[in-house]
């Protein structure tokens, strides 16, 4: 029995022992462990991060982990004979990364010396990692220097790593199950040099990034705020009249909230690595826009061109028809047209023609006289058309109107007058009409589902909303807008954006918002994996399931179907031209298209 073993056994047995043979830090730690009632016979740490918490910590420290891996690769041969494991912990002792000899790692697993576990004095007693965190020095412990029996067969050397502010941000540990105390001094010197190199590189990279961010701020052509990768403020434009010294290092979101500002960040890169953000900012009280738009600003050229069309058409009194897929934002565009029109001070009256029955739609649109029918309001009802007088009438899903209702609407538009159901009194009306559909109104006319004369009344200024799958660069903008409204700022949003880009979003903005709502519910405080992000998208996706089902069950195409497809594609699905080329009536072509599900 060596001296340290005898001292340890006496100390655990509460005997009077001389602790002066131990290093001062070790002796102090033993006394502290006794005060904390740490179990000296414990063989593993019970404190552990959950998998999402571990992934979050690893992501926050991914640069540090990569730097440590890079430095250690140069010294693999040096440590080969010692069969060590290398451990990297955060400043709280949680193990972020581990590598080394496979056999030694298996032994380490028995004592929870692995990723996610906390290696702190209160968990496993006196150990090199905990002492390195406490002292900031290089600490080497062998055998019975450790307080708990689980570590008695190990030789461990741990050294603190310092961040750009000279604070301990991590600890690097090298541990061997060979318990070779003779090599401890050599390893101690090596670890001191290695962690000093890593700390120096952290500081150098920080200074390089900070210089890049400050340089970027001097090149800004508009007022804004430059932040680091963690969205902490680095530089604020003088035009904002904010005390920069007060806000430096503070989270950008606190400034956004206090100043009631709007901002969409632009990433800043150094060597293809994102190092920060630039927030171009506009103060609301100084904002005087001629054009009112409540949607999210787009980065897509096609959508910007579309919005330029909207701006031109808005000031005109002409009828507008909006075509857009389900969930693409037709209601927002209708509201934009109204708010920028000559009748903006008047009412915007909206009704979804496809959401109610024909009889109810008739009474909703035209109104009714008192007692016009059983169950009618005794005072009568003015009707949406009359309510829209002096403003805008927005008819969504106008293509779902019956032919009878189409004729009735046409009379109103031609004569600018309306008669309530059950009344003979004619009321003069003046309003701007805006309609919308998720089907091509021209195709509906050709299919004889929609009156041609009404079509020409409504289809004066057509607008076609680009679907979200054709402007995927806007997905990140929608995500940021959602997060700002929720006051929720997940650092992993860029990963969610990368995953989202691989989907087609047939439900457009509505489908994307549903996905974001689910993300907020399921992962408000934790980071999802890429697989979990994919699952969260797909649980609300119909098209993917539909495609998969079709791929599994579809029968080989008949010759007739092949011919129909070829001719339709040749004529870009122009029904009249395709029908003429095939030598059949349009109604016959439509029936065959329906049979083969050709759209």
N, C-alpha and C positions, 0 to 999 in steps of 0.2 A: 504494500500500500504506500503510494507516494504521499508527500507532505500535503498537497492540495486536496487529495482525496480524503485524508484524515481530518483536515480542517473542515471540509464540506460536511462530512458525516457528523462531526461534533457540532457544527452550527445548526444543522437540521434537527439534531437531538436536543437542542437548546443547552448544550454544554458551554462552558466558558472556554472560548478559543481565541487565539491571537490572529486577528484579521490583517495584521500589518504585512504579512508575507504576500498578500494579494495586492494587485494594482489598486490604487485609491478609488478609481471609478468602479471597479468590480466590487470592492468591499461596500461602498456606499449603496450600490445597486442591490446587493444581497440584503442589506438592512431594510431597504425600501420594499423589496419583495416580501420580506417577513411582515412588514407593516401592512402591506396590501393583502396578506394572507394568500399569496400565490402558492399553488400546489407544487411542491418541489418534485413530485413524482409524475407530474403531467407529461405526456409524451406528444401532444399536438396542440395546435392553436384552434380554438373553437370560434374565434371571431373571423368572419368571412363575408366578403361582398357577394351580393346576388349576381348572377351572370350579366344582367343589364347594367348594374352598377360597375362591374369590372370592365365591360366594354366601354362604358362612358369614360372611366378613368384612363383606360388605354388609349382611347381616341384623343383625350386632352393632352396626353403625354407621348403621342406617336412620334414626334420629332426627336424627343429625348431618347426613346427606345431605339429608333433608327441610328442615332449617333452612337449610343453605347454598343450596338451590334457592330457598327462599322469599326470602332476602335478595337474591340475585342478580337475581331477577325485577324488582326495583324499579329496577335500573340497566342494563337491557338497552339502552336508547337511548343511554346515556352511552358505551358501548363499541362501538357499531354500526360506526363508521368504521374501527376497528382490526382488525376481523374476527378476534377472538381465540378461543382455546379456554380453557375453565375446567377446571381439574384439581383434584380433591380426593384426597389420599393419606392413609393412616393414618400412625402415628408411625414406621413402618418404611420408608416411602417407596412402599408398594404403592398403585397408583392404584385407588380405589374407585368413582369416578364421573367422568364427563367430559361436557361439553356445549359448545356454541358454534357457530361458523360451519362449515357443512358442508364447504366447500372446504378450510378450514384443518384440519379433522379428518381429511380424506383425506390431506393432506400429513403430518400427525402420525402416521398409521398406518404410513407408510414407516419411521419410526424407533421403532416400538413405543410411541409416546406415547399409550397407551390402557389401558382397564380391565384390571387383573390384573397388569400389568408393574410391576417395581420400578424406581424412579427414584432410585438411590442412587449415591454417588460411586464405589464399586467396580464399578458396572455401566456407567455412562455418563460417568464422569469428573465434573469440577466442573460443578455445576448449581444453580439457585436453590432447588429443593426440598430437596436434600440439605443445603445450607448453612442453610436455614431450620430444618430439624430439629436441626442441630448447634448453632446459635447461639440459636435462639428469636427471632431478629430478622427484620425484613422485608428480603429480599435481592432486588436487581435485577441481572440479568446480561444483557448484550447481546453478540451476535456472538462475538468472540474471547475474551471473558471465559470462555466455556465451554471445557472441556478437549478435548472430542471434536468432530470435524468435523461430525458429524450435527446438532449444535445451533448451528453457527456462523451460520445464517441466521435465528436466532430471538432475540426479545427476551422475557425471562421475568422476572416478579416473583412471588415466593412469600412467604407470611407464615404463621407458626405460629398454630394455634388451640389454646387452653388448656382443659383440663377443670376440673372443680370443685375439684381439688386443686392447681391452677396448674401442672400438668404438660402438656407438649406432647402432644396426643392426635391431631393431624392437621395437615395443611398445605394451604392453598388457594393455587393458582397460577393466574396469568393469563399466557398466552403468545400472542405474535403472530408470524406469519411475515414481517411487514413490517419487523421489526428497526428500529423507530423509537425510537432512543435519546433523542430530544428529549422524548418523552412519558413517559420512565421515572420522573422525579421526581414527576410528577402521579399516575401509577399507583401509585407507591410510597406516597404519602400516602393515596390512596384505600384501598389494601389494608390499610394499618395500621388505619384506622378501621373497615373492614368486618370484619376478623378480631377486632378488639377488641369490636365489637358482638356477633358470634357467640359469642365466649368468654363475654361477660357474660350472654348469654341462656342458655348452657349452665349457668352457675353459678346463675342465678336459677331455672331450671327444677329443677335439682338441689335447691336449698334449699326450693322449694315442695313437691317430692315428698317430701323428707325430713321436712318439717313434717307433711305428710299422713300419712306412715307412723308418725311418733311419736304424732300425735293418735290414730291408729287403735289403737296399742298401749295408750293410756290408756283406750280404750273397750272393751278386751277383757273379756269376762265369764268367760273360762276361761284357764288357763295356756297359754302358747304363745310363739312366736317370730315376730317380724315381719322380713321380708327385703325387699331391693330386687328389681328385675326380674331381676337376675343371681343371685338367691338368696344374696346376701351378707347377713349378719346385721346388723340395725339396732337391734332392741330385744328384750330377753329378759325374760319375766315373773319377778318376784322369787320366786314360788313354786317355781321350778326350782332355786334355790340354786346358781346358776352365776355366775361372775365375768363380768359383762357386758362390762367394759372389755377383758378378754382375748379375747373372742369377736367383738367388733364388727368388721365388715368381712370376717370369715372366712366360708367357704362353709357353709351350713346342714348339708350332708351330713356334714361333719366332726363337728359337734355331735351329729347323730343317731347316728352310728357310735360316738362316744365314750360317750355317755350311754345307749346301747342303748334308744333311744326309738322310738315309733311315731308317725307323723304323716302327715296328708293335707292339702295346702295349699289355701287358699282365696284366689283372686286379689283384689287390691286395686286399685281404679281411681281415676283422676283425669282428669276431662274425657273420659270414655269411653276412656281409654288405660290399659292395665294397667301399673302402676308397681311392683308388688311382690306378696308373698304373706304370708299369715298361716298359720302351722303350729300348729293346736291340738294340744297334746301331752299324752300320758298316759305317766307313767313305769311301766314294766312291773312293777317290784317293788311299786308301790302299787296295781296293778290287781287288784281282787277282783271278778270278774264271777260272777254266779249262772248266767248263760247262756253256754255255750261254742259259739262259731261260728267256724269256720276260714275262712269265705268273706270276701269283700271287703265292707265296709260300703256300703250302698246309699243314694243320694240320691233314689231314685224312690219316690213315695208308694205305688204299687201293690205294689212289692217289699217295702217296709217292712210293709205290711199282711199280705202273705204270710208274712213272717218272724214277725210277731206270732202268726199262726196256728200256725206251726211251734213257737213257744215254748209255746203253750198245749197243743198235742197231745203235745209231747215228754214231759211229765211223766205222761201217761196210759199205761196198759198196753194200750190199744186198738190193733188193727191199723191201719196207715196205708198208703195207696196214693199214690204220688207220680207225677203225670203231668207230663211235660216233654218238650220237643223234644230231639232229639239235641244233645248238647254243652251243655245248659242247666244242668248241675250237680246232677243227681239224686243222684250218689254223695255229694256234699258234704252235701246235705240229709239223706240217710240216716245219715251219720256224726253230724250235728248232733242228730238225733232220739235216737240211741243214747247220745251223750255227756251228754245232759241228761235221761236216763230213770232210772227206779229200778233198772235193770239195767246202769248205766254201768260198774260194776266187773266185769261179766261180759264175755264175748267178743262181738265183732261179726263175724259170719261172712257173707261176701258171695259170691254166685255169679251169673254172667250166664247166664241160662237159654237165651238165643238164640245163645250162642257155641259150644255143644257139641252133639253129637248126642243123640238121645233116650236111647239105651242108656247112653252115658257120663254123661248127666245123672242118670239113675236111680241108678247106682252112686255118683256124687258126692254126691247128696242123702241116700240111704238107707244107704249103706255096704254092705259085704258080708262074709260069713263067710269064714274061711280056706278056700281051694280052691273057692270058689263057682262059678268058671268058669275056662276056660282063660286063662292069663295073669294071673290074680288074684294079688295079694300073698299070700304064704304065711301072713302074720300077720293077714290080713284088713284091713278099713278101717272106721273108725268112722262116717264119713259126716258131711256138713255139718249135717244136722238135729240129730244127737246132739252135735256139737261146739258148737252154738249153745245148748245147755242152760244156763240161768242168764243168758243174754244176749240178743242180737238176731240174727235171721236175715233177711238182706236178699236178696231175689230180684229182680234186675234183668231187664228184658224178660220179665216173667212171662207176658205175652200170647203169647209164642212157644211156650209149653208145649203138648205134645200133649194131647188129651182124656184119654188113659190116665194121663199124668203128673198132670194136673189132679185126676183122681179119687183118685190115690194121695196127693197132697198134702192133699186135702180130708179123707181119713180120718185123717191125722196131726193136723190141726187140730181135728177133732171129738173124737178119742179121747185126744189128747195122749200118744201113744205111737208108736214106730217099730219096725219089724222089718227087720233087715238082709237083703239078698238072700242066699238060700241058708241062712237060719237060721230057726228057729221061736221064738227067744227074743224076747220083747217088752220094749222099754226105755221107761220113762217119761221124757218130756221136757217141759220148761217153758221157753218162750222167747217173746219178743215178735217178731211178724212185721211186716216192712216190705217192701212190694213197689213196683215202679216199671215204667213203660212209656212209650214215646213215641207210643203210639196210645191213643185214648180207649177205656178198658175197657168202658164202657157200649155203645159202638157195636159192639165185638167181641162182646158178649153178644147184641145184636140181630141181628148177622150170623151168630149161632150158631157162632161160632168159640171162644167161651169159656163155660164152664159157669156158669149163673146161680147155682147153690148155692154154688160157690166164690167167685163175685163178691161175694155178700153176706157171706162170711166175711172177705174181704180189704178190701172197699171201705167200711170203717166210718168212717174219718177221711180223706177224700180231700184231697190238696193239689195245686194246679196251679201250676207255676213259670212266672212271666211270662217270655216270651222276651226276648232282649236287644234286639231291634228295638223293643220297647215300653218300654224304659227306657234310651234312648240316652245319657242324662245320666251313666249309670254307666260308659260306655266310658272316659272320662278317668280315673275312679277305678281301673279295671282296668289302664290303661296305667301310672299312677303306681305301683301295687302291683308290677307286673312290673319296672319300672325300679329300684325300691328293692331288690327281691330280687336283681337282677343288678348292683347297685351301678353303675348306668349312668344318667346324667342328661342326655339330649339337650335342649338349649335349644329345639329346634324341636318338642317334643312337642305343643304346642297346635295347631300346623299339622296334624300327623298326626291329631289328634282332630277337627279341622274336616273333613278329608277323610273320616274314618271314619264320620262322622255321616250321610253320603249313601248308605251301604250298609245292606242289610237284615239281614245277619248270620244267615242261615238255619242256619248251623252253630253259632250262639250263642257262648258263651264259648270253646269249643274252637277255633272258627274264628278268633276274635279273638286268642287266644293264639298260634295258628300264624302269624298276620300279624305279631305282635310278635316272635316268634322270627326270622322272616325279616328284619324291620327290623334287629334286633340283629346278625345275620350280615352283611347287605349294607351297613348304614349306621351301624356302631358309632362311627366317627370322622368321618363327613362328613354334611352335611345333604342329604337327598333333595329333589328338586323335587316339586311337587304331582302332576305326571304320574307320576313314579317311585313316589310313595306309592300312587296309584291302581293302577298296574301291580302293585305288591307285594301289594295286597289281592286283585286280580282273578286273580292266578296261582293262588290257592287257592279260587276261588269257582266252584261248579257252577251255582247257580241263575241267575246272569246269562247264562251260555252257554245254559242250558236255555230261558230266556225268549226269547232271541234266536232260537234254532233254531225254537221254536214259532211265533214271529211270522212267520218266513220260510216255514215249511212247512205251517202249519195250513190245513186245508180249511174251506170255509164250513160252519156248523153246520146239521145236518138239522133238520127240524121236530120230530122226536122228541127230539133232544138239547135243543132250545130249551125244549120242554115240561118235560122232566125238570129242567133247571136252574131254571126258574121255580118249579116246585112245591117242589123241595128248598129253595130260598132262602126261599120263603114260609113253610115249616115249619122253618126254621133247621136243615136237614139232619137232622131227627128222622125216622129211617127208617120207623118204624111209621106215623106220621101221614102221611108223604109217600106211602108205599105204599097206604094206605087211600084217600087222595085220588085217586091214579092208578088205583085199582081193580086192583091187581096184588099178588102175593105179595112178601114182603120179599126172598126169595131171587132172584126175577126182577128186582126193582129193583136189587139188588146186582150182578147180572150186567150189567145195562145201564149202571150207574155205572162198572163196570170197563171196559166197552167204550169209553165216551166219556171215560174218565179224569176222572170227576167225584169230587172229594174234599171 
